Amino acid sequence: MSQIPADHRPTLLLVDDEPTNLQILRAILQQDYRLLFARDGDKALALAHSERPDLILLDVMMPGMTGLEACRRLKATPATATVPVIFVTALADVNDEAEGFAAGAVDYISKPVSPAIVRARVRTHLSLVRVEELRATRLQIIQRLGMAAEYKDNETGLHVLRMSHYSHVLALAAGLGEQQADELLNAAPMHDIGKIGVPDAVLQKKGKLDEAEWVLMRQHAAIGARIIGEDSSSLLQMARRVAEYHHEKWDGSGYPHGLAGEAIPLEARIVAIADVFDALTSVRPYKPAWPVEEAVAYIREQAGKHFDPALVALFCAQLPAMLEIKARWAED
């Protein structure tokens, strides 16, 4: 007995209390999409929860629950909050549109509908969903790769969470915009990805490393840059800079290139402080955790030597926020 092939087309939920309007939308969209239909808000919510459509075309004026209320409920529920909603309505007043966008809709199509406009708007918003999904997947991969490297010499991987949030706070304090600060939040977990190429015996050694072991350990910055490679993504470009330069020092005594001062990329200077603060205040195979006061005193003392002095001042000013992050992702 032959099986019916699975329908892998994107799923659209069409909601309108008038059957004629549903038939019009069906004729426009049925060739390219799997379609679900609802004639009231309650049925629409039920189908949205059970079928998880990729996009919803929603009438505004319906008896009982209006489209506006249905949209608000969809956006208030985590399972359906990210599903884009396009209102299809005869209401064309600017205030009506504003109310629709306030309810969470991503677009408005006026009745009577144009087939070309309906198809174009649906394609556009499904493409945006795919772009966002790819972005979210990329971030997940970056975060997990960062944690994979951290597991080499840290039992929980919480270090990358703490130091990335420290970096985010410091980036905002240093005047980076929200977008750049968010990119650093997501790039910082890759700072030690190069440790994948360092022998476990070196990473997990209890006690100080000898000179030969330090040579191996210092290679992780260059290894990290090679692992991340060249990419057109601004996020991965930042991740590479962080991986390669976060062990450079303000006075030029760092590695792998011996850069000094502002020749070191700003994001790497930020991560350097965040990384050291978390390393000092955490248990490591070679040392116990330092008290916060001692760690902060050390960072102050290293201003102008290891660290950018202006960033050290900003770090100290943001210490309450840093301690909140430290407590939120504390080791068990």
N, C-alpha and C positions, 0 to 999 in steps of 0.2 A: 504494500500500500504506500503510495507516494506521499511525502510530507509537503505541507504548504511552506514555501520558503519564508524565512523571517523577513519582516519589513524593517529595514534599517534606515529608512528615511526619517528626517526630523519630524517630531510630533508637534502639531499645533492644536490648541484648544480654542474652538470658536464659540463665543457666547453671545446670544441675542435672543430676545423673546419673540421675535418675528421670524417664522420659518422661511419666509421669502428671502430675508437677508442672509440667513444661513445657507440657503441654496445658492445664492449669488457668490458668496465666499467659497463655497464648495467647488463651484464650477471654475473659479479662478485658481484655486490652490491644490486641488485633488491630484493633479498629475505629479507634483513634486514632493508632496508631504503626506504623512499619515495624519488623518484628521479625527478629532474628537468634537462632540457637539454638546452644548448645554443651553437650555432656554431660560435659566434663572440663576441667581447668584449662589444659592445653596448647592445646586447640582455642579456648578462650576468649581466651587471650593472642594467638593468631594472628589471630582475627577482630577483636579490639580494635585491633590494629596495622593491619590491612588496611582495615577498614571505618570506623574512628573513630566508634563509636556516641556518642550524646549522653548515655547513661546505661546502667549495667550493673546488673542484678538477679542476685545471685550467691549460690548455695548455699554453706554452710560445709563440711558434712561430705560430701566426695567421695573416692572411692578415688584413690590416686596423689597428685597435687597438691591440697591442700585449698583451700577458698575463701580462707582467711586468707593462705596463701602466694601465691595468684594475685593477691590484692589488693595485697600488698606489692610484687610484681613490677610490677604496673600503676603503682603510685605511684612506683616507683624509675625509671621510664622516662619521659623528658620528653614523648614523643609521646602518652602516655596518662595522665600524672600528674594532669591536670585533669578527667578524666572521673569524674563522681560514681558511687560504688559503694554500692548498698543491699544489705545481706545479707538473704536470705530463708532462715530456718532454724528448725528445731525446737528449737534450743538457746535456752533462755530464762533461764539463770542470769546474774546481774549480772556475774560475772567473764567470762563468755563475751562479753557485750556490750562490756565494757571492752576485751577483747582485740581485738574487731572494730573498734572505733573507733581503737584504737592502730595497727591495720594500715592505716588510711586510709579506712574506710567513713564515709559521711555519715549513715546511718540503718540501722535494723533493723526488719524485718517478721517476725513470728512465724508459723510454720505451726501449724495450717492457716490459710491466708491468708483475709482478708476482702476481697472485690472492692472495696468502697468504700475501705478503707484503702490497698490497693495503688494504686488510681487517684489518690487524694489525695496520697500520698507522692511518686509519680512526677511529678505536676503541680507540686508544691511545689519539688522539686529541679531540675526543668527550668526553672522560673521563676527560681530562684536563679542558675542558669547563665546565663540571658539577662541578668539584672541585672548579673552580673559582666562579661559580654562588653560590655555597654553602657558600664559604668564604664571598662573597659580601652580601649575605642574613644574615649571622651571624653578620657581622659588622652593617648592618642596624638595626637588632634587638637590639644589644648592645647600639647603639646610641639612639634608640627610648626609650629603657628602662631608660637610663640615663636622657633623657628629661622628661619622665613621672615622675620620682622622683623629678626633678627640678620644674615641674609645681606645686608641692605641696607648694612651698614657693617662686616661682618666676614666673612672668606672662608670660614670653616669652620662657624660656628655653635656651636663648642664653648664659647663664653662662657656660653650659657644652661645648659649642663650643669654647668659648674664652679660658677657662682654659685648655682644652685639647690641643689647639694649643700653649699656653704658655708652657705647659709641654713638647711638642714636641721640641720646640726651646731650652729649658733648657736641655733636655736630650741629644741633639746633642752637645751642648756646654760642657756637662759633660763627653763627650767621648763615649756615647753609640753609637753603630753602627746604620746604617739606619734602619735595620729590627727591632731592639729593640725599637728605637725611634718611628717608625711607630706603633708598637704594643702598646706603651704607649699612642700615640695619640688616638688609638681606644679603649684602656682600660679605660682611664681617665674619660670618660663620666659616667662610672659606680660607681664613687667614693662615691656618696651619694645615691645609690639605696636603702640603708637601711632606708632612710627617709620615705619610703612607710609604714614602721611599726611604725612611730611616729605620735601621734595624731595631727590633724590640729591645734587645739587650742594652742599647744606648738610651732609648726612651724611658725604659722602666728601671734603669739603674738606681739603686739606693745609694746616695752619696754623690760627690762631685765627679764630673766627667774629666778624664785625662785629655791631653791635647789632641790625640788621634780621634777620640770620641767627639770632641768639640768640632773637629773638621767635618765629621759625618753629620752632626746635628745642624751645623750652619748651612748645610746644603739644602735644608728643607724649604728655604725661601725661594731659591731658584727652581727647585723641583716643583713647588706649588705653581709658580708662574708658567712652567712648561705644561703642567697638567691642565690648567685653565685655558691656556693658549690664546690665540688671537680670535676675536669674535666681534661682530658688529654691534652686539648688545651693549648698551652703556652699563648695564648691571654687571655683566661679565668682565667688561673692561675695568670697572672699579674693583671687582673681586681680584683680578690679576694684580692690579697695583697694590692692593692691600697685602696680598700674599707675598709679593716680591719685596716690598719696602718696609714692612712693619717692624723689622729689626734694625733699620737704620737709626742713627742717633743724631740729635740736634748738633752735637759738636763734631760730627764726622767720624766717630770711632765705631760705628755700627757696621752691619753687613747686610747684603752681599756686595754692595757697591761703594761703601764709604761716603755716601751722600751726606751733606750737612745743611742745616737751616731749612730755608724754604725751598731748597732743591728737592727735598723729600715731599712727595705728594701729601696734601693736607689730610686726606682720609687715612693715610698710613700713619701720620703723626697722631691722629685721634685714636686709632686702634691700638697704637703702641701703649698709650696710657691706660686704656680700658683693659688691654690684655695683661699688662703687668699688675694692675690693681687686683684683678681677679685671681691671677696666679699667686700673688703674695697672700691674699686672704683665704686661699683654699689649701686643703691638704694635698700634697703631692708625694710621690714615692720617696723623694729625697728630702722632704721637710714637712714640719707641721704648719698649720695655718697661722699667719701672723694676725695679731689684733689689728682692727681697722686703724686705730690711732697711729700705730707704727708704720703701717703701709702708707698712710697719707703723709706722714713725716718723711718717709723715704722718697715719695714722689715729689714733694716740695724740694727736698735736698737735691734731687736730680734735675730740677728746672734749669735749663741752659746747658745741661750736660747731655743726659739721655733724652730729655723731653723738651718740647716747645714750651718756653716759659709762659707765653700768653695762654696756651691751652691748659697748663697746670693751674693757673689762676681760675680759669673757667671751671675746671674740674672741681676744685675746692669749693667754689661757689655753688655748684650743683650737687654737693655731697649728700644732702638729704634725699634727693631723687635717686642717687646711686645706691644708697642704703635700702631704700624701698625695693629696688630691683634685686639687690642681694638677698633680701628676706623672702621675696616672692619665689625665687628659684634656688632656695637653700638646699644644700645636700642633706639627705636623710641622716 
